[in-house]
Amino acid sequence: MNSRVSLLLVSVVVWMMEWSSAHGADGLSVNSNKPTGVVIDHSFSKTKYYIGSPSIAVLPSGEFIATHDFFGRVSGPSRTALFASNNHGKTWQPRGELSGQFW
């Protein structure tokens, strides 16, 4: 077998192993025990506050800005949370909250 083909097959097998460890048995559902990426914010379902409308932008300075809305039965007035990262999204800091900006 050609060494290029062997390398490709090994790469595909490693990728499949990584995929299966991150996804459910059906290959479609995400393993809820280990989220992919970096979790910026979380709201426990028992609070009835849910997170939606995620947005992200990169400023000319290189700073990453992320926002999301809160919604749900008891969310009250519309609120948008604002976060920033100065290390390409590895860590995030809350920067504030906006009211009345729900889309």
Secondary structure, 3 states (H helix, E strand, C coil): CCHHHHHHHHHHHHHHHHHHHHECCCCCCECCCCCCCCCCCCCCHHHCCEEEEEEEEECCCCCEEEEEEEECCCCCCCEEEEEEECCCCCCCEEEEEEECCCC
